[in-house]
Amino acid sequence: MTNRSESIRDIKEGDIFHAVAPNGASLVCQALTVSDPTIEAQRMFMPGEIYRFDRTTGVDDREGIPGKIDSVAPLPDDIRDVLLKLDHRNRTSNAPGSAKLSEPEKKALLFIYDHYRSNQI
């Protein structure tokens, strides 16, 4: 098993990973750009929330409130696909009823809760 900093450095553009806020809030993130010092990621399902995690520590210390990467465990393809579609719909649709979750979306959201908790770095 690799150490924490190696796991974080392995994150690539497009990867989905999990971080946690100081208040315990779950931050499911997708890497947008990866440079030597940082991983810029959007919080999925939350338009406009962008984090810049240090690629060694996995910490985003914006405004003194650190968020911290706690899991980089890959998702099964079917779960990943459902989450990407849900995120896209959440960012682009304001149609009535668009916020209602389908059964596969419910399943995917329940899956990631246990998946990331069980696979922390």
Backbone atoms as SQL, in Angstrom:
CREATE TABLE atoms (id INTEGER PRIMARY KEY, chain TEXT, resi INTEGER, resn TEXT, atom TEXT, x REAL, y REAL, z REAL);
INSERT INTO atoms VALUES
  (1, 'A', 1, 'MET', 'N', 0.847, -1.185, 0.000),
  (2, 'A', 1, 'MET', 'CA', 0.000, 0.000, 0.000),
  (3, 'A', 1, 'MET', 'C', 0.890, 1.245, 0.000),
  (4, 'A', 2, 'THR', 'N', 0.499, 2.232, -0.788),
  (5, 'A', 2, 'THR', 'CA', 1.285, 3.457, -0.877),
  (6, 'A', 2, 'THR', 'C', 0.964, 4.362, 0.298),
  (7, 'A', 3, 'ASN', 'N', 1.848, 5.300, 0.537),
  (8, 'A', 3, 'ASN', 'CA', 1.582, 6.229, 1.638),
  (9, 'A', 3, 'ASN', 'C', 0.644, 7.339, 1.176),
  (10, 'A', 4, 'ARG', 'N', 0.221, 8.145, 2.117),
  (11, 'A', 4, 'ARG', 'CA', -0.778, 9.194, 1.865),
  (12, 'A', 4, 'ARG', 'C', -0.369, 10.145, 0.747),
  (13, 'A', 5, 'SER', 'N', 0.840, 10.697, 0.814),
  (14, 'A', 5, 'SER', 'CA', 1.239, 11.683, -0.201),
  (15, 'A', 5, 'SER', 'C', 1.349, 11.049, -1.588),
  (16, 'A', 6, 'GLU', 'N', 1.790, 9.792, -1.677),
  (17, 'A', 6, 'GLU', 'CA', 1.850, 9.122, -2.984),
  (18, 'A', 6, 'GLU', 'C', 0.440, 8.922, -3.548),
  (19, 'A', 7, 'SER', 'N', -0.498, 8.556, -2.690),
  (20, 'A', 7, 'SER', 'CA', -1.884, 8.366, -3.138),
  (21, 'A', 7, 'SER', 'C', -2.462, 9.666, -3.679),
  (22, 'A', 8, 'ILE', 'N', -2.182, 10.755, -2.997),
  (23, 'A', 8, 'ILE', 'CA', -2.688, 12.060, -3.433),
  (24, 'A', 8, 'ILE', 'C', -2.007, 12.479, -4.735),
  (25, 'A', 9, 'ARG', 'N', -0.709, 12.246, -4.846),
  (26, 'A', 9, 'ARG', 'CA', 0.023, 12.626, -6.069),
  (27, 'A', 9, 'ARG', 'C', -0.434, 11.818, -7.280),
  (28, 'A', 10, 'ASP', 'N', -1.065, 10.671, -7.059),
  (29, 'A', 10, 'ASP', 'CA', -1.558, 9.839, -8.165),
  (30, 'A', 10, 'ASP', 'C', -2.870, 10.341, -8.754),
  (31, 'A', 11, 'ILE', 'N', -3.514, 11.317, -8.128),
  (32, 'A', 11, 'ILE', 'CA', -4.770, 11.856, -8.656),
  (33, 'A', 11, 'ILE', 'C', -4.503, 12.524, -10.002),
  (34, 'A', 12, 'LYS', 'N', -5.378, 12.189, -10.980),
  (35, 'A', 12, 'LYS', 'CA', -5.264, 12.745, -12.327),
  (36, 'A', 12, 'LYS', 'C', -6.518, 13.555, -12.653),
  (37, 'A', 13, 'GLU', 'N', -6.412, 14.388, -13.691),
  (38, 'A', 13, 'GLU', 'CA', -7.578, 15.155, -14.139),
  (39, 'A', 13, 'GLU', 'C', -8.728, 14.199, -14.430),
  (40, 'A', 14, 'GLY', 'N', -9.898, 14.554, -13.949),
  (41, 'A', 14, 'GLY', 'CA', -11.091, 13.746, -14.152),
  (42, 'A', 14, 'GLY', 'C', -11.369, 12.764, -13.033),
  (43, 'A', 15, 'ASP', 'N', -10.377, 12.482, -12.189),
  (44, 'A', 15, 'ASP', 'CA', -10.588, 11.545, -11.087),
  (45, 'A', 15, 'ASP', 'C', -11.587, 12.113, -10.084),
  (46, 'A', 16, 'ILE', 'N', -12.362, 11.223, -9.504),
  (47, 'A', 16, 'ILE', 'CA', -13.286, 11.579, -8.431),
  (48, 'A', 16, 'ILE', 'C', -12.674, 11.072, -7.134),
  (49, 'A', 17, 'PHE', 'N', -12.654, 11.930, -6.123),
  (50, 'A', 17, 'PHE', 'CA', -12.098, 11.559, -4.822),
  (51, 'A', 17, 'PHE', 'C', -12.932, 12.210, -3.731),
  (52, 'A', 18, 'HIS', 'N', -12.601, 11.907, -2.496),
  (53, 'A', 18, 'HIS', 'CA', -13.370, 12.417, -1.371),
  (54, 'A', 18, 'HIS', 'C', -12.484, 13.231, -0.438),
  (55, 'A', 19, 'ALA', 'N', -13.037, 14.314, 0.053),
  (56, 'A', 19, 'ALA', 'CA', -12.376, 15.123, 1.073),
  (57, 'A', 19, 'ALA', 'C', -13.408, 15.403, 2.163),
  (58, 'A', 20, 'VAL', 'N', -12.926, 15.913, 3.262),
  (59, 'A', 20, 'VAL', 'CA', -13.817, 16.226, 4.372),
  (60, 'A', 20, 'VAL', 'C', -13.509, 17.640, 4.861),
  (61, 'A', 21, 'ALA', 'N', -14.552, 18.367, 5.191),
  (62, 'A', 21, 'ALA', 'CA', -14.420, 19.719, 5.742),
  (63, 'A', 21, 'ALA', 'C', -14.248, 19.615, 7.254),
  (64, 'A', 22, 'PRO', 'N', -13.745, 20.667, 7.889),
  (65, 'A', 22, 'PRO', 'CA', -13.557, 20.630, 9.343),
  (66, 'A', 22, 'PRO', 'C', -14.844, 20.342, 10.120),
  (67, 'A', 23, 'ASN', 'N', -15.971, 20.728, 9.562),
  (68, 'A', 23, 'ASN', 'CA', -17.248, 20.477, 10.246),
  (69, 'A', 23, 'ASN', 'C', -17.809, 19.086, 9.945),
  (70, 'A', 24, 'GLY', 'N', -17.029, 18.275, 9.201),
  (71, 'A', 24, 'GLY', 'CA', -17.452, 16.921, 8.883),
  (72, 'A', 24, 'GLY', 'C', -18.199, 16.787, 7.571),
  (73, 'A', 25, 'ALA', 'N', -18.438, 17.896, 6.874),
  (74, 'A', 25, 'ALA', 'CA', -19.163, 17.848, 5.604),
  (75, 'A', 25, 'ALA', 'C', -18.395, 17.007, 4.590),
  (76, 'A', 26, 'SER', 'N', -19.130, 16.210, 3.853),
  (77, 'A', 26, 'SER', 'CA', -18.569, 15.365, 2.808),
  (78, 'A', 26, 'SER', 'C', -18.340, 16.194, 1.554),
  (79, 'A', 27, 'LEU', 'N', -17.132, 16.102, 0.992),
  (80, 'A', 27, 'LEU', 'CA', -16.787, 16.848, -0.210),
  (81, 'A', 27, 'LEU', 'C', -16.400, 15.852, -1.296),
  (82, 'A', 28, 'VAL', 'N', -17.358, 15.456, -2.113),
  (83, 'A', 28, 'VAL', 'CA', -17.057, 14.594, -3.253),
  (84, 'A', 28, 'VAL', 'C', -16.568, 15.526, -4.352),
  (85, 'A', 29, 'CYS', 'N', -15.332, 15.303, -4.803),
  (86, 'A', 29, 'CYS', 'CA', -14.682, 16.228, -5.720),
  (87, 'A', 29, 'CYS', 'C', -14.224, 15.530, -6.993),
  (88, 'A', 30, 'GLN', 'N', -14.171, 16.311, -8.068),
  (89, 'A', 30, 'GLN', 'CA', -13.605, 15.830, -9.326),
  (90, 'A', 30, 'GLN', 'C', -12.451, 16.759, -9.691),
  (91, 'A', 31, 'ALA', 'N', -11.289, 16.150, -9.958),
  (92, 'A', 31, 'ALA', 'CA', -10.103, 16.932, -10.313),
  (93, 'A', 31, 'ALA', 'C', -10.304, 17.589, -11.673),
  (94, 'A', 32, 'LEU', 'N', -10.124, 18.903, -11.714),
  (95, 'A', 32, 'LEU', 'CA', -10.237, 19.656, -12.965),
  (96, 'A', 32, 'LEU', 'C', -8.875, 19.803, -13.622),
  (97, 'A', 33, 'THR', 'N', -7.895, 20.279, -12.858),
  (98, 'A', 33, 'THR', 'CA', -6.527, 20.422, -13.342),
  (99, 'A', 33, 'THR', 'C', -5.575, 19.953, -12.247),
  (100, 'A', 34, 'VAL', 'N', -4.468, 19.379, -12.697),
  (101, 'A', 34, 'VAL', 'CA', -3.459, 18.900, -11.764),
  (102, 'A', 34, 'VAL', 'C', -2.123, 19.483, -12.200),
  (103, 'A', 35, 'SER', 'N', -1.490, 20.205, -11.285),
  (104, 'A', 35, 'SER', 'CA', -0.153, 20.741, -11.546),
  (105, 'A', 35, 'SER', 'C', 0.775, 20.164, -10.478),
  (106, 'A', 36, 'ASP', 'N', 2.045, 20.496, -10.558),
  (107, 'A', 36, 'ASP', 'CA', 2.976, 19.941, -9.582),
  (108, 'A', 36, 'ASP', 'C', 2.585, 20.292, -8.146),
  (109, 'A', 37, 'PRO', 'N', 2.219, 21.558, -7.860),
  (110, 'A', 37, 'PRO', 'CA', 1.912, 21.856, -6.461),
  (111, 'A', 37, 'PRO', 'C', 0.457, 21.626, -6.043),
  (112, 'A', 38, 'THR', 'N', -0.510, 21.661, -6.994),
  (113, 'A', 38, 'THR', 'CA', -1.914, 21.631, -6.568),
  (114, 'A', 38, 'THR', 'C', -2.807, 20.764, -7.446),
  (115, 'A', 39, 'ILE', 'N', -3.921, 20.395, -6.836),
  (116, 'A', 39, 'ILE', 'CA', -5.033, 19.744, -7.532),
  (117, 'A', 39, 'ILE', 'C', -6.196, 20.707, -7.415),
  (118, 'A', 40, 'GLU', 'N', -6.642, 21.243, -8.549),
  (119, 'A', 40, 'GLU', 'CA', -7.819, 22.099, -8.534),
  (120, 'A', 40, 'GLU', 'C', -9.012, 21.201, -8.824),
  (121, 'A', 41, 'ALA', 'N', -9.982, 21.225, -7.933),
  (122, 'A', 41, 'ALA', 'CA', -11.123, 20.318, -8.050),
  (123, 'A', 41, 'ALA', 'C', -12.424, 21.049, -7.785),
  (124, 'A', 42, 'GLN', 'N', -13.467, 20.581, -8.458),
  (125, 'A', 42, 'GLN', 'CA', -14.799, 21.107, -8.190),
  (126, 'A', 42, 'GLN', 'C', -15.515, 20.149, -7.255),
  (127, 'A', 43, 'ARG', 'N', -16.266, 20.716, -6.341),
  (128, 'A', 43, 'ARG', 'CA', -17.103, 19.880, -5.486),
  (129, 'A', 43, 'ARG', 'C', -18.302, 19.467, -6.328),
  (130, 'A', 44, 'MET', 'N', -18.497, 18.189, -6.449),
  (131, 'A', 44, 'MET', 'CA', -19.591, 17.700, -7.269),
  (132, 'A', 44, 'MET', 'C', -20.927, 18.051, -6.619),
  (133, 'A', 45, 'PHE', 'N', -21.898, 18.308, -7.460),
  (134, 'A', 45, 'PHE', 'CA', -23.279, 18.622, -7.062),
  (135, 'A', 45, 'PHE', 'C', -23.423, 19.999, -6.422),
  (136, 'A', 46, 'MET', 'N', -22.344, 20.787, -6.385),
  (137, 'A', 46, 'MET', 'CA', -22.366, 22.115, -5.774),
  (138, 'A', 46, 'MET', 'C', -21.740, 23.110, -6.745),
  (139, 'A', 47, 'PRO', 'N', -22.509, 23.641, -7.673),
  (140, 'A', 47, 'PRO', 'CA', -21.950, 24.551, -8.669),
  (141, 'A', 47, 'PRO', 'C', -21.154, 25.692, -8.040),
  (142, 'A', 48, 'GLY', 'N', -19.973, 25.922, -8.600),
  (143, 'A', 48, 'GLY', 'CA', -19.162, 27.049, -8.175),
  (144, 'A', 48, 'GLY', 'C', -18.212, 26.793, -7.028),
  (145, 'A', 49, 'GLU', 'N', -18.273, 25.639, -6.389),
  (146, 'A', 49, 'GLU', 'CA', -17.350, 25.357, -5.285),
  (147, 'A', 49, 'GLU', 'C', -16.085, 24.726, -5.838),
  (148, 'A', 50, 'ILE', 'N', -14.990, 25.477, -5.782),
  (149, 'A', 50, 'ILE', 'CA', -13.704, 25.021, -6.288),
  (150, 'A', 50, 'ILE', 'C', -12.716, 24.959, -5.124),
  (151, 'A', 51, 'TYR', 'N', -11.980, 23.873, -5.069),
  (152, 'A', 51, 'TYR', 'CA', -10.955, 23.685, -4.041),
  (153, 'A', 51, 'TYR', 'C', -9.595, 23.571, -4.712),
  (154, 'A', 52, 'ARG', 'N', -8.551, 23.969, -3.998),
  (155, 'A', 52, 'ARG', 'CA', -7.173, 23.828, -4.461),
  (156, 'A', 52, 'ARG', 'C', -6.403, 23.081, -3.381),
  (157, 'A', 53, 'PHE', 'N', -6.270, 21.782, -3.603),
  (158, 'A', 53, 'PHE', 'CA', -5.604, 20.921, -2.636),
  (159, 'A', 53, 'PHE', 'C', -4.114, 20.843, -2.925),
  (160, 'A', 54, 'ASP', 'N', -3.315, 20.905, -1.881),
  (161, 'A', 54, 'ASP', 'CA', -1.879, 20.707, -1.995),
  (162, 'A', 54, 'ASP', 'C', -1.639, 19.243, -2.405),
  (163, 'A', 55, 'ARG', 'N', -0.785, 19.017, -3.401),
  (164, 'A', 55, 'ARG', 'CA', -0.569, 17.656, -3.906),
  (165, 'A', 55, 'ARG', 'C', 0.271, 16.791, -2.981),
  (166, 'A', 56, 'THR', 'N', 0.838, 17.350, -1.955),
  (167, 'A', 56, 'THR', 'CA', 1.597, 16.542, -1.007),
  (168, 'A', 56, 'THR', 'C', 0.773, 16.243, 0.242),
  (169, 'A', 57, 'THR', 'N', 0.120, 17.273, 0.775),
  (170, 'A', 57, 'THR', 'CA', -0.621, 17.107, 2.026),
  (171, 'A', 57, 'THR', 'C', -2.093, 16.767, 1.814),
  (172, 'A', 58, 'GLY', 'N', -2.646, 17.137, 0.649),
  (173, 'A', 58, 'GLY', 'CA', -4.065, 16.935, 0.403),
  (174, 'A', 58, 'GLY', 'C', -4.954, 17.931, 1.113),
  (175, 'A', 59, 'VAL', 'N', -4.389, 19.036, 1.552),
  (176, 'A', 59, 'VAL', 'CA', -5.142, 20.041, 2.317),
  (177, 'A', 59, 'VAL', 'C', -5.426, 21.258, 1.447),
  (178, 'A', 60, 'ASP', 'N', -6.652, 21.760, 1.534),
  (179, 'A', 60, 'ASP', 'CA', -7.045, 23.037, 0.932),
  (180, 'A', 60, 'ASP', 'C', -7.278, 23.964, 2.117),
  (181, 'A', 61, 'ASP', 'N', -6.467, 24.987, 2.218),
  (182, 'A', 61, 'ASP', 'CA', -6.542, 25.874, 3.377),
  (183, 'A', 61, 'ASP', 'C', -7.094, 27.244, 2.987),
  (184, 'A', 62, 'ARG', 'N', -8.153, 27.255, 2.181),
  (185, 'A', 62, 'ARG', 'CA', -8.698, 28.550, 1.778),
  (186, 'A', 62, 'ARG', 'C', -9.361, 29.231, 2.964),
  (187, 'A', 63, 'GLU', 'N', -9.037, 30.474, 3.097),
  (188, 'A', 63, 'GLU', 'CA', -9.573, 31.314, 4.165),
  (189, 'A', 63, 'GLU', 'C', -9.409, 30.690, 5.546),
  (190, 'A', 64, 'GLY', 'N', -8.327, 29.917, 5.723),
  (191, 'A', 64, 'GLY', 'CA', -8.035, 29.356, 7.034),
  (192, 'A', 64, 'GLY', 'C', -8.921, 28.214, 7.463),
  (193, 'A', 65, 'ILE', 'N', -9.762, 27.708, 6.573),
  (194, 'A', 65, 'ILE', 'CA', -10.655, 26.593, 6.910),
  (195, 'A', 65, 'ILE', 'C', -10.237, 25.402, 6.061),
  (196, 'A', 66, 'PRO', 'N', -9.380, 24.529, 6.592),
  (197, 'A', 66, 'PRO', 'CA', -8.839, 23.460, 5.763),
  (198, 'A', 66, 'PRO', 'C', -9.825, 22.338, 5.458),
  (199, 'A', 67, 'GLY', 'N', -9.897, 21.992, 4.178),
  (200, 'A', 67, 'GLY', 'CA', -10.543, 20.762, 3.761),
  (201, 'A', 67, 'GLY', 'C', -9.418, 19.776, 3.503),
  (202, 'A', 68, 'LYS', 'N', -9.661, 18.491, 3.678),
  (203, 'A', 68, 'LYS', 'CA', -8.580, 17.519, 3.572),
  (204, 'A', 68, 'LYS', 'C', -9.033, 16.283, 2.804),
  (205, 'A', 69, 'ILE', 'N', -8.243, 15.887, 1.800),
  (206, 'A', 69, 'ILE', 'CA', -8.529, 14.667, 1.053),
  (207, 'A', 69, 'ILE', 'C', -8.379, 13.485, 2.003),
  (208, 'A', 70, 'ASP', 'N', -9.398, 12.635, 2.050),
  (209, 'A', 70, 'ASP', 'CA', -9.325, 11.477, 2.940),
  (210, 'A', 70, 'ASP', 'C', -9.524, 10.143, 2.231),
  (211, 'A', 71, 'SER', 'N', -9.887, 10.160, 0.942),
  (212, 'A', 71, 'SER', 'CA', -10.007, 8.910, 0.194),
  (213, 'A', 71, 'SER', 'C', -9.843, 9.174, -1.298),
  (214, 'A', 72, 'VAL', 'N', -9.052, 8.330, -1.922),
  (215, 'A', 72, 'VAL', 'CA', -8.853, 8.398, -3.373),
  (216, 'A', 72, 'VAL', 'C', -9.264, 7.068, -4.012),
  (217, 'A', 73, 'ALA', 'N', -10.013, 6.271, -3.275),
  (218, 'A', 73, 'ALA', 'CA', -10.425, 4.945, -3.754),
  (219, 'A', 73, 'ALA', 'C', -11.231, 5.082, -5.037),
  (220, 'A', 74, 'PRO', 'N', -10.826, 4.355, -6.087),
  (221, 'A', 74, 'PRO', 'CA', -11.584, 4.446, -7.342),
  (222, 'A', 74, 'PRO', 'C', -12.997, 3.887, -7.182),
  (223, 'A', 75, 'LEU', 'N', -13.884, 4.445, -7.972),
  (224, 'A', 75, 'LEU', 'CA', -15.282, 4.012, -7.954),
  (225, 'A', 75, 'LEU', 'C', -15.522, 2.984, -9.053),
  (226, 'A', 76, 'PRO', 'N', -16.467, 2.066, -8.835),
  (227, 'A', 76, 'PRO', 'CA', -16.871, 1.182, -9.941),
  (228, 'A', 76, 'PRO', 'C', -17.397, 2.042, -11.094),
  (229, 'A', 77, 'ASP', 'N', -17.176, 1.590, -12.323),
  (230, 'A', 77, 'ASP', 'CA', -17.565, 2.372, -13.501),
  (231, 'A', 77, 'ASP', 'C', -19.035, 2.783, -13.497),
  (232, 'A', 78, 'ASP', 'N', -19.933, 1.868, -13.099),
  (233, 'A', 78, 'ASP', 'CA', -21.357, 2.201, -13.140),
  (234, 'A', 78, 'ASP', 'C', -21.697, 3.313, -12.144),
  (235, 'A', 79, 'ILE', 'N', -21.084, 3.282, -10.972),
  (236, 'A', 79, 'ILE', 'CA', -21.325, 4.323, -9.965),
  (237, 'A', 79, 'ILE', 'C', -20.747, 5.645, -10.453),
  (238, 'A', 80, 'ARG', 'N', -19.537, 5.605, -10.978),
  (239, 'A', 80, 'ARG', 'CA', -18.883, 6.810, -11.492),
  (240, 'A', 80, 'ARG', 'C', -19.739, 7.461, -12.588),
  (241, 'A', 81, 'ASP', 'N', -20.242, 6.660, -13.518),
  (242, 'A', 81, 'ASP', 'CA', -21.067, 7.189, -14.611),
  (243, 'A', 81, 'ASP', 'C', -22.334, 7.867, -14.092),
  (244, 'A', 82, 'VAL', 'N', -22.982, 7.235, -13.131),
  (245, 'A', 82, 'VAL', 'CA', -24.202, 7.815, -12.557),
  (246, 'A', 82, 'VAL', 'C', -23.881, 9.146, -11.869),
  (247, 'A', 83, 'LEU', 'N', -22.790, 9.202, -11.119),
  (248, 'A', 83, 'LEU', 'CA', -22.431, 10.435, -10.413),
  (249, 'A', 83, 'LEU', 'C', -22.092, 11.558, -11.390),
  (250, 'A', 84, 'LEU', 'N', -21.378, 11.234, -12.469),
  (251, 'A', 84, 'LEU', 'CA', -21.039, 12.255, -13.461),
  (252, 'A', 84, 'LEU', 'C', -22.296, 12.809, -14.132),
  (253, 'A', 85, 'LYS', 'N', -23.240, 11.945, -14.451),
  (254, 'A', 85, 'LYS', 'CA', -24.491, 12.395, -15.069),
  (255, 'A', 85, 'LYS', 'C', -25.317, 13.238, -14.090),
  (256, 'A', 86, 'LEU', 'N', -25.353, 12.819, -12.835),
  (257, 'A', 86, 'LEU', 'CA', -26.082, 13.577, -11.816),
  (258, 'A', 86, 'LEU', 'C', -25.443, 14.948, -11.624),
  (259, 'A', 87, 'ASP', 'N', -24.126, 14.996, -11.573),
  (260, 'A', 87, 'ASP', 'CA', -23.431, 16.275, -11.417),
  (261, 'A', 87, 'ASP', 'C', -23.721, 17.191, -12.607),
  (262, 'A', 88, 'HIS', 'N', -23.658, 16.637, -13.817),
  (263, 'A', 88, 'HIS', 'CA', -23.937, 17.436, -15.018),
  (264, 'A', 88, 'HIS', 'C', -25.362, 17.992, -14.973),
  (265, 'A', 89, 'ARG', 'N', -26.320, 17.144, -14.641),
  (266, 'A', 89, 'ARG', 'CA', -27.720, 17.592, -14.566),
  (267, 'A', 89, 'ARG', 'C', -27.877, 18.671, -13.506),
  (268, 'A', 90, 'ASN', 'N', -27.205, 18.498, -12.390),
  (269, 'A', 90, 'ASN', 'CA', -27.299, 19.458, -11.295),
  (270, 'A', 90, 'ASN', 'C', -26.736, 20.819, -11.687),
  (271, 'A', 91, 'ARG', 'N', -25.716, 20.833, -12.538),
  (272, 'A', 91, 'ARG', 'CA', -25.077, 22.084, -12.957),
  (273, 'A', 91, 'ARG', 'C', -25.805, 22.765, -14.115),
  (274, 'A', 92, 'THR', 'N', -26.548, 22.015, -14.903),
  (275, 'A', 92, 'THR', 'CA', -27.088, 22.571, -16.140),
  (276, 'A', 92, 'THR', 'C', -28.607, 22.677, -16.204),
  (277, 'A', 93, 'SER', 'N', -29.323, 22.054, -15.289),
  (278, 'A', 93, 'SER', 'CA', -30.780, 22.048, -15.404),
  (279, 'A', 93, 'SER', 'C', -31.439, 22.758, -14.237),
  (280, 'A', 94, 'ASN', 'N', -32.441, 23.522, -14.562),
  (281, 'A', 94, 'ASN', 'CA', -33.284, 24.110, -13.518),
  (282, 'A', 94, 'ASN', 'C', -34.747, 23.795, -13.813),
  (283, 'A', 95, 'ALA', 'N', -34.937, 22.752, -14.615),
  (284, 'A', 95, 'ALA', 'CA', -36.292, 22.332, -14.970),
  (285, 'A', 95, 'ALA', 'C', -37.000, 21.775, -13.743),
  (286, 'A', 96, 'PRO', 'N', -38.300, 22.005, -13.653),
  (287, 'A', 96, 'PRO', 'CA', -39.061, 21.438, -12.537),
  (288, 'A', 96, 'PRO', 'C', -38.880, 19.919, -12.490),
  (289, 'A', 97, 'GLY', 'N', -38.634, 19.406, -11.313),
  (290, 'A', 97, 'GLY', 'CA', -38.465, 17.968, -11.138),
  (291, 'A', 97, 'GLY', 'C', -37.054, 17.462, -11.395),
  (292, 'A', 98, 'SER', 'N', -36.145, 18.343, -11.841),
  (293, 'A', 98, 'SER', 'CA', -34.794, 17.874, -12.171),
  (294, 'A', 98, 'SER', 'C', -34.001, 17.478, -10.928),
  (295, 'A', 99, 'ALA', 'N', -34.431, 17.909, -9.763),
  (296, 'A', 99, 'ALA', 'CA', -33.706, 17.571, -8.533),
  (297, 'A', 99, 'ALA', 'C', -34.117, 16.215, -7.974),
  (298, 'A', 100, 'LYS', 'N', -35.177, 15.641, -8.505),
  (299, 'A', 100, 'LYS', 'CA', -35.633, 14.343, -8.011),
  (300, 'A', 100, 'LYS', 'C', -34.627, 13.268, -8.415),
  (301, 'A', 101, 'LEU', 'N', -34.218, 12.456, -7.431),
  (302, 'A', 101, 'LEU', 'CA', -33.233, 11.413, -7.684),
  (303, 'A', 101, 'LEU', 'C', -33.883, 10.140, -8.213),
  (304, 'A', 102, 'SER', 'N', -33.224, 9.541, -9.194),
  (305, 'A', 102, 'SER', 'CA', -33.662, 8.244, -9.701),
  (306, 'A', 102, 'SER', 'C', -33.139, 7.153, -8.759),
  (307, 'A', 103, 'GLU', 'N', -33.611, 5.941, -8.927),
  (308, 'A', 103, 'GLU', 'CA', -33.134, 4.829, -8.096),
  (309, 'A', 103, 'GLU', 'C', -31.629, 4.599, -8.275),
  (310, 'A', 104, 'PRO', 'N', -31.082, 4.606, -9.510),
  (311, 'A', 104, 'PRO', 'CA', -29.628, 4.453, -9.638),
  (312, 'A', 104, 'PRO', 'C', -28.853, 5.586, -8.962),
  (313, 'A', 105, 'GLU', 'N', -29.388, 6.806, -8.984),
  (314, 'A', 105, 'GLU', 'CA', -28.721, 7.927, -8.315),
  (315, 'A', 105, 'GLU', 'C', -28.723, 7.745, -6.801),
  (316, 'A', 106, 'LYS', 'N', -29.845, 7.299, -6.266),
  (317, 'A', 106, 'LYS', 'CA', -29.913, 7.019, -4.833),
  (318, 'A', 106, 'LYS', 'C', -28.904, 5.940, -4.458),
  (319, 'A', 107, 'LYS', 'N', -28.858, 4.886, -5.265),
  (320, 'A', 107, 'LYS', 'CA', -27.928, 3.777, -5.015),
  (321, 'A', 107, 'LYS', 'C', -26.479, 4.277, -5.035),
  (322, 'A', 108, 'ALA', 'N', -26.142, 5.112, -6.015),
  (323, 'A', 108, 'ALA', 'CA', -24.772, 5.620, -6.147),
  (324, 'A', 108, 'ALA', 'C', -24.399, 6.487, -4.947),
  (325, 'A', 109, 'LEU', 'N', -25.293, 7.359, -4.507),
  (326, 'A', 109, 'LEU', 'CA', -25.006, 8.228, -3.371),
  (327, 'A', 109, 'LEU', 'C', -24.858, 7.434, -2.072),
  (328, 'A', 110, 'LEU', 'N', -25.672, 6.410, -1.908),
  (329, 'A', 110, 'LEU', 'CA', -25.529, 5.548, -0.737),
  (330, 'A', 110, 'LEU', 'C', -24.222, 4.755, -0.806),
  (331, 'A', 111, 'PHE', 'N', -23.856, 4.318, -1.993),
  (332, 'A', 111, 'PHE', 'CA', -22.623, 3.550, -2.177),
  (333, 'A', 111, 'PHE', 'C', -21.402, 4.374, -1.769),
  (334, 'A', 112, 'ILE', 'N', -21.310, 5.611, -2.242),
  (335, 'A', 112, 'ILE', 'CA', -20.097, 6.388, -1.965),
  (336, 'A', 112, 'ILE', 'C', -19.938, 6.696, -0.481),
  (337, 'A', 113, 'TYR', 'N', -21.030, 6.783, 0.240),
  (338, 'A', 113, 'TYR', 'CA', -20.938, 7.056, 1.675),
  (339, 'A', 113, 'TYR', 'C', -20.089, 5.979, 2.358),
  (340, 'A', 114, 'ASP', 'N', -20.443, 4.724, 2.161),
  (341, 'A', 114, 'ASP', 'CA', -19.694, 3.624, 2.779),
  (342, 'A', 114, 'ASP', 'C', -18.345, 3.402, 2.106),
  (343, 'A', 115, 'HIS', 'N', -18.300, 3.553, 0.793),
  (344, 'A', 115, 'HIS', 'CA', -17.072, 3.299, 0.033),
  (345, 'A', 115, 'HIS', 'C', -15.924, 4.188, 0.505),
  (346, 'A', 116, 'TYR', 'N', -16.159, 5.467, 0.601),
  (347, 'A', 116, 'TYR', 'CA', -15.088, 6.369, 1.007),
  (348, 'A', 116, 'TYR', 'C', -14.741, 6.216, 2.493),
  (349, 'A', 117, 'ARG', 'N', -15.720, 5.963, 3.315),
  (350, 'A', 117, 'ARG', 'CA', -15.437, 5.745, 4.749),
  (351, 'A', 117, 'ARG', 'C', -14.605, 4.498, 4.971),
  (352, 'A', 118, 'SER', 'N', -14.807, 3.485, 4.148),
  (353, 'A', 118, 'SER', 'CA', -14.096, 2.214, 4.292),
  (354, 'A', 118, 'SER', 'C', -12.734, 2.214, 3.621),
  (355, 'A', 119, 'ASN', 'N', -12.430, 3.224, 2.823),
  (356, 'A', 119, 'ASN', 'CA', -11.188, 3.243, 2.047),
  (357, 'A', 119, 'ASN', 'C', -10.432, 4.553, 2.238),
  (358, 'A', 120, 'GLN', 'N', -10.218, 4.926, 3.476),
  (359, 'A', 120, 'GLN', 'CA', -9.517, 6.186, 3.761),
  (360, 'A', 120, 'GLN', 'C', -8.010, 6.010, 3.665),
  (361, 'A', 121, 'ILE', 'N', -7.342, 7.115, 3.333),
  (362, 'A', 121, 'ILE', 'CA', -5.879, 7.088, 3.284),
  (363, 'A', 121, 'ILE', 'C', -5.309, 7.724, 4.538);
